[in-house]
Amino acid sequence: MKKTLCMLLAVLMAFGAMALAEGDDLQAQLDAANARIAELEAEVEKYKPYYDRQIVAEYGDGGIIWRDDAMVQYEAAADTYAQYGLRIDDYAEDIKQDILTMLVRDAILDDKAVELGVAELDETTKAELEKQAAETFETYVESYKEYFASEGASDEDAREQTIAQLANYGVTQEALTEQMVANYVDEQLYNAVTADITVSDEEIRASYDQMVETAQTDFADDYTYNSARNSGEPIAWNPEGYRAVKHVLIKFDDDQAQQYSELKRTLDSLDAELEALDAPAEETADAEPAEAQRSREEIEADKGKVVAEIEALYSQLLPEAQKVIAEFEGGADFDSLIEQYGQDPGMQSEPTSVNGYAVAAGSTTWDPAFTEGAMSIAEPGQISGAVYGRNGIHIIYYMSDIPAGPVPFEDLADDAAAIALQTKTDDTYSAQIDAWVEEAAPVYHVDRF
């Protein structure tokens, strides 16, 4: 604000000097100029409150966040809240403060990128980012044509309609380019701040110890443990009782899968009827009147028919399953059988194609039939019989037991070092941002927006 006033007064003084040079009565000219300056200063004071109300945050040496820029973010947040049936007004003060904090932080980082010389991109980098943005935009256009284009539109019209609709959501090739450039500059600033960071042996060992401690807590849950293994995360600790297995899945086709689902629902309904027959009288005394219960014999007869139909479905897959078993017993390598017959994608891509699945007696991740079949195999190197599961028939191979407890440090030293370095790098950059913001001493005017 002070800079703006000074510039204005300097301009006024320049005009005053020009007027003085043209007249003979210098004092009169000076008095007129001073009077005009006073008038303009009064005008400045008059409009200064309005000007100030447009500034919602200040930082550093003259840094300003304008109300209009903050409102764009606030309105976007309001739209997001509305999509979830929430009123942003209920959280307005906190959200406004968060928005101002974010805008100040981003502005400071932009300034630092310029100061450290990483904001300017060479022509090759610009061209590459523009190319990536163009390719990404074309992917969006092709992906959303069926949603945004009118029925029967030509390819050209469909493209134009889709581009117009994407623009309504703020998705344009120019916006994508701008975002990619911003991300690239952010990455360069991060690299400039953290380029010289290293980790010591002690820090690597501490990282390993933390990995083990975290795994002991997280991997008490079967689903979390299997998700980590199957996604290729480094495993620092294994719970008790697990074995690694692979399998050949002879899968239901789509029609068979639909039939199985319908039959299984019917079977569950019949089981519920049988349970109702066994329920104590007091549990049904307050229930609303219903149709007369069928006899146990009737229910069991219907259940037998459904079970027979399910068995018939499996019988369609059984010859191929038996062929797999026979080839294994004849000396075939199980991995080759997976490649030839298997229909589970998890057995065709790493890490599970190499490490197998982890199964324990109490596993909840898998189809119960699969878990039971896997745990029924007596020794590593052996296979199950034909296991009837909800997706088809499994032939399961018992690879090995998974040693319980911490995985040796030597096996995880590289992973521990990478995690330690990433953690230290992130912490260092975060601390530097905090220091820059503190140095800029931002002042927030939440009440102005």
N, C-alpha and C positions, 0 to 999 in steps of 0.2 A: 504493500500500500504506500509506504513512504517513498519507494522508488517511483511509483506512478505520479505522486504529487510533485516530486522534485523535477521529473521530466516535464510535467505540465508547466510548472513555474519557469523552467528554463526557456521553454518555447515562448511564454509570455514576455519574458525579459528580452528575448531576441526581437520580438515584434516591437517592444517598447523602444529599443535602441534604434530601430529603423525609423520610427516616428520622430525620435529626437533629432535625427540627422536632417530631417526635412523642414523642421520649423525653426523660427528665430527665437521664440520664447522657450528656452530650454526648461525653465522651471515649470512653466505651464504644461509643457509636454510631459515632464516627469510626474507632475501631480496627476495628470490624466492617466498615465500608465499605472501609477500606484493605485489609483482609484479602481481601475479596471482589474488589477491584480486582486484587490480586496473583494471585488464582486465575484470574481471567479473562485477565490478561496472560499467564499461563502457558499457558492454553488457546490463546490467539492464537499464541504461539510454537510450540506443539505442531502446530497446523494450518497455520502459515505456509508450510512447505515444500510442502504440497499446493496451497495457494493459488498460490504462486509458479509451480509447474509448469504451471498453466493459462495462464500469460502467456508467449506465444512471441515477442512484440516489444513494445518500449516506445518512445515518442517524445514530444517536446515536453513540455508541462506536464501530465503525468498521462495521456497517451494510451496506450492498451493495445490489443493485438491478442490475442484469446483463441485458445487451442488448438483449440477446437471449430470456430471459423470457418475456421481454416487447414486443418483436416482435411477440411472439405467440399471445398475446392479441391484438396487432394492426392488425395482419392478420385476426383474427376472426372478429374484428370490420369491416375490409374492406369487408369481405364476406357478413356481414349483410347489409352494405350499398349497395353493389352490387345487393342484392336481391330486393332492392327498386329503382334500377336504378340510384343510386347516386354514385358520385366519392368521395372516402374518402379523396383524396388529397385536396379537397376544404375545408376540415375542419381539416387538418392534425395536425396543431400545438395545437389546443384545445384538440383534441382527445389524442394526445401523452401526454400532461400534465395531463389529466384526468387519463390515464392509469398509469402513474408514481405515481400520488397521491394515487390511489387505491392500487397499489402494495406495496408502503411504508406503508400505513395504515394497510394493511393486515399483513405485516411482523411484524410490531410493536405489533399488537394484538396477533400474534402467540408467540412473545417473552413474552408478559405480561401473557398469559395463562400458560406458563411454570413457570414464576416467581411466580404466585399466586397459583400454584399447581393444576390447573384444566385441564392440557393438557394430563395427564396420565389417561387412562381408565382401570377400573378393568375388569377382564375376563368375568364376567357376562354381563356387558354393551357391551363389544366388541362383544360377541356372539349374543346378541340381535340385535345390529346394522347390523351385518353380515347377520342375518336371514332376517331382513327387506329389506336389499339390494337385497338378493337373490329372495325374493318374488316379489319385485318391478321389478327386471330384467325379471323374468318369465312372469309377466304381459305384459311388453313391447314386449317380444318375441311372445306371443300369439296374441297381438293386431296388430302386424305389419307383421305377416306371409303372409297375403293375399296381401300385397304390395311388399314384398321383395322376396318371394319364387317363383320359376319358376312354370309354370303350369304343373300339373301332378306329381310334386315332392312328394316323400314319406314323411311321417311325420318327419322322422329323417333328410332327406335331407333338407326339408323345414326349420326345426329348425336351421340346420347348416348355411344355406344360410342367414337366418334372423339375426343370431348372427353375421355373417361376415359383413353384411350391417350395422347393428347397430354400430359395432366397427368402421366403416368408419366415423360415426358421433360422435365418442368419447364416445359412450354409451356401457359400459361393466359393468359386475358385480363388478369388482375391482374398477372402477371409481365411481360407485354408492356407494360402501362401503366407499371409501375415502371421498366422498362428505358428506355422512351421519355422519361420524366421525367428519369432520370439522364443520358441523352444530351443532353437539352435544357439541363440545368444545366451540364454539362461545356462545351457550346458557348458558353453565356453567360459562363462563367468565362474561356474562351479569348478571347472577344471583349473582355472587360473588361481583360485583360492586354495585348492587342495592338492596342487601338483606335487608337492614335496613331502606328503605325509607317508610315513612308514609305520610298521608295527614291530614290536620287540617279541622275543621268544616268550617272555612272561605274559604279554598281552595275548599271544596266540593260545597259550595254555589256559589262560583265564576264559578265553572264548570257548574253548573245548569244554571246560568245566560247566560253563553256562549252558551249552548245548545239551549236555547230559542232564543237567538239573531240569531244564525246560521239558525235555523229552520224557523224563520220569513222570512229570505232572500231566502232560498232554496225552501221552500214549497209554494212559490208564483207560482211555476210551478207544474201543476197537475201531470205530469208524475213522477217528482222527489218525490213528496209527496207520491204517491201511491207505487212507488218502495221501498221507505223507510218503509212504513207500511207493505207491502207484504213480505219484507225480514226479518221482525222482529226487525228492528232497534228501539231503544227507541224514542218515539215521544214526543217532549217537547212542541210543539205548533201546533195547528190545525187551518187551514184557515176557513173562513166563508162558510156556505152553504152546508156542507157535511153531508151525511147520510151513515150509515153502512147497507149494504144489503148482503144477501146470495141468491143463486139461484140454481135451478135444471136445468141443461142443458140436453135436449134431443138432442143428437148430430147427425148430418148427418154421415152416414157411408162413406167410401172412395169413392164409386161410386157416391153417392148423392152429396158429397162435390165437386167432379170434375164437375158434371153436373151443380151445382149451380155456380161455378166459370165461366164456359163457358157462361152460360145464363147471368150472371151479366156483363160480358165483352160486350156481345151483347147489353144488355140494356143500358150500358153506351155509346156505340157507337151510338145507336139510339137517345139517349138524346142529344148527340153532334150534330147529324144531325138536330134535332129540334132547337137547339141553333143557328146553322148556318143560318137557315131560318129566325130567328128573328134578326140576326146581321144587323146593319145599312149598307147601300149600300157602304159608304166610307170605311168601314173596309174590304170589300172584293174586292174593285176596283183594288188594286195592286196585288191581289193574282194571282197565275199562273192558266191558264185555267184548268178546271176540268170537270169531267163528269157532265151532266145536273143534277141539283138537283131534288130529288124526291119530290112529293107533300106531304104536311102535312098529308093528309089522308092516303097515303101509309105508311108513317113512323109510324103513330099512330096505324095503323092496325097491322104492324109487332110488335110494342111494346106491343100491347094487347096480342098477341100470346105468346111472351116471358114471360110477367107477369103471364099469365095463366099457363105456364110450371113451373114457380117458385112456384106458389101457389100449384101446384100439388105435388111438392117436399115436401113442408111443410105439405101437407095433409097426407103424409105418416107417419109423426111424430106426428100429432095432436092427435090421439086417446090416446097415452101414456101421452101426456101433459095434456089432459083433465082428465085423470085418476088421475094425481098428484093433480090437482086443486080440484077434487071431494074429494079425501082423506083428503086434508088439511081442506076443508070446513066441512068435517065430524069429525074433531077434531084431526087428525094426527099431530104429532110433525114435524116441518119442517126439523129438523136435521135428523130425521129418513127417511124422504122422499129423502133427499140428499143421504143418505147412500144407499137407495134402488134403486133410479132411476138416480141419478146424474152422469154425465160423464165429469165434469170439475175437473181435478186433484187439482186445487187450493182450491176446497171445501173439499178435503180429507186429507189435511196436514196443520199443524200449520205454521204460525199464522192465515192464512186466514180462516181456517176451524172454528176458534173460533171468530176472530174479524170481519170477512166478508170483503167485498170490500168497499172502500170509493168512493162515487159518488156524484158529484155536477152537477148543470145544465150545467156548462161550461166545464165539464170533456172532455179531449181529449184522455185519456188512453184507454177508452173502445170503443167497437163497438157503434156507435151512436144510434142504435136501443136499445141496452142494457141500455145506459144512459137515453134515453127518457123513456123507460119502468120503470126504477128504480125511476125516478123523478115523474112519473105519479101516484104513489101509495099515497093515501090520508093520511093514518095514520100508525104509527109504529104498527107492529103486523099483518098487512095486506099483501096480495100478489097481484101481477099483474095478468092480464090474460096471454094468450099465446103470448109471444113476439117473433116475427120473426127476428132472427139475422143472421149474415153471417155464424155462425157455427151450426145453428139449431134453436130450440125453447127454450126460457128461461121462467121459472116461477120464478119470483123474489120476495123475502121476505124482507120487510122493517123492519130491526131490531130496529134501533134507530137513533136519530140525534147524530152527533158528536159535542160535545161542542167546540165552537171556542175559540181561545186564548191559553194562556199558560196552560200546564198541571200542576197541583199542585206539589210543590216541594216534598211533602211527597210521592207522587207516583213515583218519579224519584230519590229519595235520593240514593238508592243503585247503580243505573246506573251512576249518577253523581259522586259518590265516586269512582267507578271502572274506569271511564274515567279520573278523576283527578289523580288517582294513576298511571295509565298507561302513561299518559302524563308526569307526573313528573319523572317517572322511565326512560322513553325514553330520556327525556331532560337531566337527570343526566348522563346517560350512554354516550350520545352524547358529553356532555361537558367533561367527563373524557377522551374520545378518543381524542378530540381536545387538551386537556392538555398533553396527552402522546405524540402526534405528535409534539406539540410545543416544548416539552422538548427534543425530539430527534433531533430537528433543521435540518430537511431534506434539502439536496441540490439536486436540479434537474438539469440534463444535457440533456435537451430536444434536443439540437442540435446534440447529439451523436446517436440519433436513429430516 
